[in-house]
Amino acid sequence: MTDNRHDHFIAPAAWLQSPVGLGRAAVAGLGVVIATDLFALGAGLYVRDVSGDLAGGALRDGRAELADRLYSAAGIAQTVTLLTTAVLFLCWFHRVRVNAEVFDPYGHEKKRGWVVWGWLVPIVNLWYPRRMTLDIWNASSPWSAPRPHGLVNTWWTFWVIALLSGRAGSTAYRKAESPDEIHDAVGQLMFSDVIDVVAAAFAIAVVLRLNRMQHEKALAGPAPAPA
C-alpha cells in the first residue's frame, strides 16, 4: 500500500501519552546545545585572534597550542551534546507524532518510521522533518482554530542554514593550512554557531508550544459533532 494517507492502517496502535517529561528533557538538551555553541564562539574568537597574530608574526609562545586545545575541546563538547540532545529530541518527537495520530489519523503524509529516518537520510532531511512537524502541529491544533505555521517555519529555516553553513565551515577548517585560511574558516564556523543558537532557541519554543497544544487538546476531548 503506497498511499501515505492510509499509513494509519499499518502503523502500530496509537494512544495518548503525555509528552511533557520528554519535552522537558529535550528542552534541557537544547539549552546545553546553546551553552556549548556559546563556548565554541568564545573559543573561536580566541583562535581568530591567535591566527591573526600568526599571520602578522607577532604571536607569543604557547598561545597557538592553547587555542588549538580550546577549539578542539569546544568541538568535542558540541558533538557530544548534539548527539545526546538528538536522542532526547527524537524520543519526544516520536511521542508527539503518536499523539497526533490519535487526534487525526488521516492527516499525516509520511509514515511513522520517518520520525527517525527523516532526520538521518541525506537530502531528505532538509524537508521531511519539517513536513512531519507541520502535520503534528495541524493535528494538535484546537479543533476549531488551527494554529499558523510561522514558528515551525522560522525554526526550520534557521536549522537548515545552521546545518549547511556548519558543513561548509567544517570542510573549510579541515582544509585550512595557513593562518589566514584558519582565520576565515573559523569565521564561517562561528557564523554557523550563531545561527545554531537561534535555531535551538526556536526549537525550544516549538517543543513547549506543541506540548501545550497537545495537553489542551487532550483536555478538550473529541471533536465536536458538526452542526
Legacy VTK file of the C-alpha trace (Angstrom):
# vtk DataFile Version 3.0
C-alpha trace
ASCII
DATASET POLYDATA
POINTS 227 float
0.000 0.000 0.000
1.748 3.144 -1.194
-0.782 5.904 -0.499
0.564 7.739 2.577
-2.976 8.732 3.553
-3.544 5.097 4.540
-0.416 4.743 6.727
-2.590 4.570 9.857
-3.896 1.176 8.728
-0.451 -0.427 9.041
1.121 1.640 11.808
1.175 0.302 15.369
-1.749 1.300 17.550
-1.663 4.897 18.772
-2.812 6.155 22.160
-2.327 9.390 24.041
0.652 9.750 26.360
1.897 12.922 27.974
4.850 14.461 26.087
5.751 16.772 28.972
8.575 14.727 30.538
10.277 14.002 27.229
9.721 17.609 26.188
11.461 18.894 29.298
14.407 16.579 28.643
14.620 17.800 25.044
14.455 21.437 26.172
17.230 20.822 28.710
19.370 19.250 25.996
18.727 22.177 23.653
19.742 24.538 26.438
23.060 22.724 26.755
23.438 22.920 22.955
23.142 26.700 23.234
25.721 26.729 26.041
28.247 24.682 24.042
27.686 26.882 20.985
28.465 29.943 23.096
31.594 28.208 24.391
32.605 27.472 20.789
32.027 31.116 19.867
34.348 32.244 22.648
36.969 29.701 21.613
36.562 30.782 18.000
37.235 34.401 18.893
40.446 33.328 20.619
41.524 31.202 17.623
40.891 34.090 15.240
42.920 36.405 17.458
45.791 33.909 17.572
45.667 33.213 13.831
45.743 36.951 13.183
48.885 37.253 15.321
50.388 34.272 13.492
49.756 35.908 10.144
51.399 39.100 11.421
54.336 37.318 13.025
53.515 38.678 16.487
52.440 35.515 18.302
53.597 34.884 21.855
54.789 31.370 22.782
52.163 28.864 23.839
49.075 30.657 22.561
48.776 28.593 19.389
48.749 25.317 21.332
46.226 26.683 23.816
43.959 27.911 21.020
44.096 24.522 19.314
43.251 22.641 22.521
40.467 25.049 23.399
38.838 24.828 19.980
39.164 21.044 19.920
37.501 20.844 23.331
34.666 23.053 22.082
34.170 20.796 19.061
34.049 17.669 21.222
31.575 19.294 23.617
29.347 20.310 20.719
29.415 16.823 19.199
28.609 15.016 22.447
25.846 17.477 23.311
24.354 17.313 19.818
24.186 13.511 19.807
22.674 13.358 23.297
20.118 16.039 22.539
19.226 14.393 19.217
18.244 11.208 21.067
16.136 13.158 23.576
14.507 15.226 20.847
13.671 12.184 18.718
12.069 10.419 21.696
9.902 13.490 22.239
9.214 13.828 18.508
8.007 10.236 18.330
5.718 10.783 21.316
4.022 13.880 19.876
3.700 12.163 16.482
1.850 9.203 18.034
-0.386 11.593 19.955
-1.082 13.481 16.738
-2.221 10.230 15.111
-4.789 9.885 17.872
-6.061 13.404 17.220
-6.077 12.950 13.421
-5.197 9.528 11.942
-5.654 10.796 8.384
-3.541 13.977 8.469
-0.012 12.616 8.060
1.815 12.475 4.733
4.789 10.427 5.985
4.926 7.058 7.706
5.778 6.977 11.383
9.186 5.422 10.646
10.307 8.711 9.129
10.231 10.208 12.627
13.824 8.954 12.898
14.913 8.247 9.331
13.712 11.608 8.097
16.498 13.273 10.089
19.217 10.833 9.005
18.753 10.336 5.259
20.752 12.954 3.300
18.790 15.468 1.205
15.502 14.097 2.570
16.437 15.536 5.977
16.155 19.045 4.538
12.345 18.869 4.356
10.836 15.603 5.708
11.102 16.542 9.403
9.502 19.927 8.707
6.629 18.253 6.858
6.111 15.828 9.721
6.258 18.641 12.270
3.615 20.589 10.365
1.357 17.521 10.254
1.815 17.074 14.018
1.182 20.798 14.509
-2.029 20.716 12.466
-3.331 17.619 14.233
-2.533 19.124 17.646
-4.202 22.484 16.955
-7.593 23.247 18.514
-10.488 21.663 16.655
-11.941 24.981 15.534
-8.837 27.210 15.338
-5.798 25.783 13.504
-2.559 27.408 14.601
-0.405 29.219 11.987
2.922 27.684 10.945
5.168 30.714 11.457
7.034 29.335 14.480
7.763 25.977 12.827
8.887 27.599 9.567
11.177 30.044 11.372
12.789 27.267 13.405
13.269 25.113 10.323
14.787 27.950 8.266
17.422 28.650 10.908
18.102 24.934 11.391
18.757 24.348 7.678
21.014 27.414 7.466
22.958 26.227 10.526
23.273 22.713 9.084
24.535 23.796 5.657
26.809 26.574 6.903
28.247 24.239 9.542
29.130 21.660 6.911
30.757 24.304 4.723
32.695 25.728 7.663
33.870 22.298 8.825
35.129 21.469 5.328
36.972 24.769 5.121
38.516 24.255 8.571
39.758 20.754 7.720
41.420 22.063 4.555
42.864 25.211 6.153
46.645 25.318 6.412
47.761 28.945 6.543
46.846 31.311 9.415
44.660 33.332 7.043
42.754 30.206 5.939
42.244 29.158 9.571
41.051 32.659 10.420
38.448 32.613 7.629
37.315 29.031 8.279
36.769 29.709 11.978
34.734 32.761 10.988
32.459 30.506 8.914
32.058 28.111 11.836
31.255 30.989 14.173
28.520 32.143 11.812
27.076 28.620 11.922
27.270 28.596 15.732
25.351 31.877 15.969
22.620 30.557 13.673
22.540 27.299 15.632
21.932 29.203 18.867
18.933 30.898 17.257
17.676 27.596 15.795
17.957 25.881 19.194
16.039 28.715 20.846
13.227 28.378 18.313
13.309 24.585 18.725
12.709 25.078 22.453
9.730 27.274 21.598
8.355 24.601 19.230
8.670 21.875 21.870
6.969 23.946 24.556
4.189 25.101 22.222
3.423 21.603 20.941
3.407 20.208 24.473
0.879 22.844 25.496
-1.256 22.355 22.372
-1.453 18.597 22.878
-2.240 18.965 26.571
-5.048 21.421 25.836
-6.460 19.298 23.008
-6.435 16.173 25.165
-8.411 18.050 27.830
-10.843 19.348 25.209
-11.993 15.824 24.345
-13.273 14.535 20.999
-14.039 16.836 18.093
-17.458 18.449 18.360
-20.128 16.963 16.134
-20.932 19.021 13.021
-23.973 21.199 13.367
LINES 1 228
227 0 1 2 3 4 5 6 7 8 9 10 11 12 13 14 15 16 17 18 19 20 21 22 23 24 25 26 27 28 29 30 31 32 33 34 35 36 37 38 39 40 41 42 43 44 45 46 47 48 49 50 51 52 53 54 55 56 57 58 59 60 61 62 63 64 65 66 67 68 69 70 71 72 73 74 75 76 77 78 79 80 81 82 83 84 85 86 87 88 89 90 91 92 93 94 95 96 97 98 99 100 101 102 103 104 105 106 107 108 109 110 111 112 113 114 115 116 117 118 119 120 121 122 123 124 125 126 127 128 129 130 131 132 133 134 135 136 137 138 139 140 141 142 143 144 145 146 147 148 149 150 151 152 153 154 155 156 157 158 159 160 161 162 163 164 165 166 167 168 169 170 171 172 173 174 175 176 177 178 179 180 181 182 183 184 185 186 187 188 189 190 191 192 193 194 195 196 197 198 199 200 201 202 203 204 205 206 207 208 209 210 211 212 213 214 215 216 217 218 219 220 221 222 223 224 225 226
